Amino acid sequence: MGKIAFVFSGQGAQYSGMGKSLYENCDAAKKLYEEAESIRPGTMKQSFEGTDYELKMTCNTQPCMYLVEMAACLALEEQGITSCHVAGFSLGEIAALSYAGAYSYKEGFEIVTKRGALMHEAAGKADTAMSAIVKIDADAVTEAVKGFEKLYAVNYNCPGQTVISGLKESVDAFAQKAAEMGGKAIPLAVSAAFHSPFMADAAKAFGEFLKERNIKAPQKSVYANYTAKVYGDDVAEYLENQMMCPVRWQETIENMIADGVTDFIEVGAGKTLCGLIKKISKDVKVYSVQDAESLAATVAAIKGE
């Protein structure tokens, strides 16, 4: 076994029932959920029984996603599997920093709840959307969006996949442009133009909120979306900028591999990051933990049972 990294899922991978089996089978996860419920009543019901519509609302998505990500980490730790290298995709970075000790799990839940509320509020100020553009080079997408009103290339996910974010009218119109360029646009299950200038006001408010929190330098190597490099003691600044700046995911994974990571475990809902990592490198192994079944499978594979 080589060097393990945990990577934390991003928004769009949410589904009803996420985290339920981890809550039922891991004592630490159960304690985590119950503490969160005391802070934000109704979160467990949203996670375990919420409709697609409810879970797509950013103010609900983010706290629910955070909990399943942290629950997966706690369940892995119970099985003796830990990591010193972590990264999170967008909202997943809040959980990654929590796991790395930048703040407590409870504080992380409070932070992600505030982040989700601010981004939800920003979503209501304009009719916006996001789409993944596939089968087109990132540089070509970045150049092409300049021909559309308030449209931005924001997430550089893997070779041949770049996410665009902006006015819904422009996002929809770009689908035809993508087809003309030999690619395809895939709408994302999110409610706003994340990682774009549309989030500037929310990012500023989030930065002010973070100044009041007890945030420390991470005790593990956390790779930042904003720079694709390891965090120092600039956590609040990077988290503020992350909300309105692109996610440099491909570069992040390449840097983690260059630093010796050979095995990636996606913690949280879905397997989206596993798919992206496979496209970035065929030389690493990927696993996922989102429920009791995938936990057992991953533990068995990692331990060679």
DACORRA-V597101 format. One record per residue. SS is DSSP state (A for helix, B for strand, O for the rest). PSI is psi in degrees with one decimal (* if undefined). OMEGA is omega in whole degrees, 0 to 359 (none if undefined). Layout:
# DACORRA-V597101
ss | psi | omega
SS | PSI | OMEGA
SS | PSI | OMEGA
This chain:
# DACORRA-V597101
ss | psi | omega
O | 132.3 | 179
O | -145.8 | 182
B | 127.2 | 184
B | 140.0 | 171
B | 141.2 | 171
B | 133.2 | 174
B | 136.4 | 191
B | 128.3 | 187
O | 154.6 | 178
O | 171.2 | 181
O | 144.1 | 184
O | -20.2 | 181
O | 0.0 | 185
O | 152.3 | 176
O | 154.3 | 179
O | 132.0 | 181
O | -6.3 | 183
O | 134.0 | 178
O | -11.8 | 187
A | -46.4 | 182
A | -28.4 | 175
A | -41.7 | 176
A | -40.4 | 184
A | -18.8 | 188
A | -2.4 | 181
O | 118.2 | 183
A | -40.8 | 181
A | -37.8 | 177
A | -39.9 | 178
A | -43.6 | 179
A | -41.0 | 179
A | -49.3 | 181
A | -41.3 | 183
A | -34.3 | 175
A | -42.1 | 178
A | -38.0 | 180
A | -33.9 | 179
A | -24.3 | 179
A | -42.0 | 183
O | 83.0 | 182
O | 137.4 | 180
O | -8.5 | 182
A | -40.0 | 180
A | -42.1 | 179
A | -41.3 | 177
A | -44.4 | 182
A | -45.9 | 189
A | -24.4 | 186
A | 0.6 | 187
O | 148.7 | 176
O | 164.8 | 177
A | -39.7 | 180
A | -46.2 | 180
A | -44.1 | 185
A | -17.2 | 176
A | -20.2 | 179
O | 121.8 | 188
A | -36.0 | 180
A | -22.5 | 176
A | -41.1 | 184
A | -49.2 | 191
A | -48.5 | 177
A | -35.8 | 179
A | -42.0 | 179
A | -41.8 | 179
A | -43.8 | 183
A | -43.2 | 180
A | -32.5 | 178
A | -47.3 | 180
A | -35.4 | 178
A | -40.4 | 178
A | -40.0 | 177
A | -45.3 | 180
A | -39.1 | 179
A | -39.3 | 177
A | -42.0 | 179
A | -37.5 | 177
A | -27.1 | 180
O | 6.9 | 176
O | 18.0 | 180
O | 120.2 | 180
O | 177.1 | 179
O | 145.0 | 176
O | -6.2 | 179
B | 124.2 | 183
B | 156.0 | 173
B | 151.3 | 178
B | 143.4 | 180
O | 111.8 | 179
O | -113.2 | 182
O | -25.7 | 178
A | -21.7 | 179
A | -28.5 | 176
A | -43.9 | 178
A | -39.2 | 180
A | -43.7 | 180
A | -34.1 | 177
A | -47.7 | 178
A | -33.4 | 183
O | 2.1 | 174
O | 14.7 | 177
O | -25.6 | 174
O | 167.9 | 182
O | 164.5 | 177
A | -38.9 | 178
A | -46.7 | 179
A | -35.7 | 177
A | -39.4 | 178
A | -40.9 | 178
A | -38.9 | 180
A | -46.0 | 182
A | -32.1 | 177
A | -42.8 | 177
A | -43.5 | 180
A | -46.5 | 180
A | -39.3 | 180
A | -43.1 | 180
A | -40.8 | 181
A | -33.4 | 176
A | -42.2 | 178
A | -42.2 | 179
A | -33.8 | 181
A | -28.6 | 183
O | -4.2 | 184
O | -11.9 | 180
O | 156.6 | 179
O | 98.2 | 187
B | 170.4 | 181
B | 175.5 | 176
B | 149.1 | 174
B | 148.3 | 172
B | 127.7 | 178
B | 118.9 | 185
B | 157.5 | 177
O | 20.4 | 176
O | 140.2 | 179
O | 142.0 | 183
A | -41.4 | 180
A | -37.6 | 180
A | -40.0 | 178
A | -45.7 | 181
A | -38.6 | 179
A | -41.8 | 185
A | -34.4 | 182
A | -17.9 | 181
A | -18.7 | 179
A | 5.8 | 182
O | 147.7 | 183
O | 126.3 | 175
O | 53.7 | 177
B | 137.9 | 188
B | 144.7 | 169
B | 121.4 | 190
B | -37.1 | 183
B | 120.2 | 180
B | 90.3 | 195
B | -46.8 | 183
B | 171.9 | 178
O | 125.2 | 178
O | 12.2 | 176
B | 114.7 | 179
B | 135.4 | 180
B | 136.9 | 175
B | 153.9 | 186
B | 137.1 | 178
B | -157.0 | 177
B | 134.8 | 181
A | -39.4 | 179
A | -40.7 | 180
A | -40.0 | 177
A | -46.0 | 179
A | -42.6 | 181
A | -31.3 | 182
A | -20.1 | 178
A | -40.4 | 178
A | -40.7 | 177
A | -42.2 | 179
A | -42.4 | 179
A | -40.6 | 179
A | -28.5 | 180
O | 1.6 | 179
O | 14.2 | 181
O | -160.9 | 182
B | 144.6 | 176
B | 129.4 | 180
B | 109.5 | 180
B | 142.6 | 180
O | 149.2 | 182
O | 61.8 | 177
O | 167.3 | 190
O | 9.2 | 183
O | 174.7 | 180
O | 76.3 | 182
O | 157.6 | 176
O | 32.6 | 179
O | 172.9 | 177
A | -17.6 | 177
A | -18.0 | 181
A | 8.4 | 186
A | -47.0 | 181
A | -41.0 | 179
A | -39.4 | 180
A | -42.0 | 179
A | -44.7 | 179
A | -37.6 | 179
A | -41.2 | 178
A | -40.1 | 178
A | -39.7 | 178
A | -42.4 | 183
A | -26.6 | 179
O | -22.6 | 182
O | -2.9 | 184
O | 159.8 | 178
O | 85.6 | 185
O | 131.1 | 182
O | 170.3 | 174
O | 138.4 | 180
O | 148.7 | 179
O | -3.8 | 175
O | 169.7 | 178
B | 107.6 | 178
B | 123.1 | 181
B | 124.1 | 187
O | 136.6 | 172
O | -38.8 | 187
O | -36.9 | 184
O | -15.9 | 187
O | 11.3 | 180
O | 171.6 | 184
B | 136.6 | 176
O | 149.4 | 166
O | -126.7 | 179
O | 19.2 | 185
O | 41.0 | 187
A | -51.6 | 183
A | -43.4 | 180
A | -45.2 | 182
A | -39.1 | 180
A | -36.4 | 176
A | -49.5 | 181
A | -33.2 | 182
A | -33.7 | 184
O | -28.2 | 185
O | 9.3 | 181
O | 159.9 | 182
O | 151.4 | 171
B | 118.3 | 183
O | 66.5 | 189
A | -45.9 | 181
A | -45.7 | 179
A | -37.8 | 178
A | -50.5 | 181
A | -40.1 | 178
A | -38.6 | 178
A | -37.7 | 178
A | -41.0 | 178
A | -41.6 | 178
A | -27.7 | 179
O | 8.7 | 172
O | -0.1 | 180
B | 130.5 | 181
B | -20.1 | 183
B | 125.0 | 180
B | 130.9 | 174
B | 115.0 | 175
B | 123.8 | 180
B | 127.5 | 182
O | -172.8 | 187
O | 137.5 | 173
O | -174.6 | 180
O | 24.9 | 183
A | -45.5 | 183
A | -33.3 | 176
A | -44.9 | 180
A | -42.5 | 180
A | -43.2 | 182
A | -38.6 | 177
A | -34.4 | 179
A | -23.7 | 179
A | -38.9 | 181
O | 135.2 | 176
O | 2.2 | 184
O | 0.6 | 180
O | 163.4 | 178
B | 146.2 | 179
B | 143.9 | 178
B | 165.8 | 176
B | 148.1 | 175
B | 112.4 | 178
O | -10.5 | 180
O | -179.9 | 184
A | -37.5 | 181
A | -47.8 | 180
A | -29.2 | 174
A | -49.6 | 181
A | -42.6 | 181
A | -42.1 | 181
A | -42.5 | 179
A | -43.3 | 179
A | -41.2 | 180
A | -43.4 | 181
A | -40.2 | 182
A | -4.4 | 178
O | 30.6 | 182
O | * | none
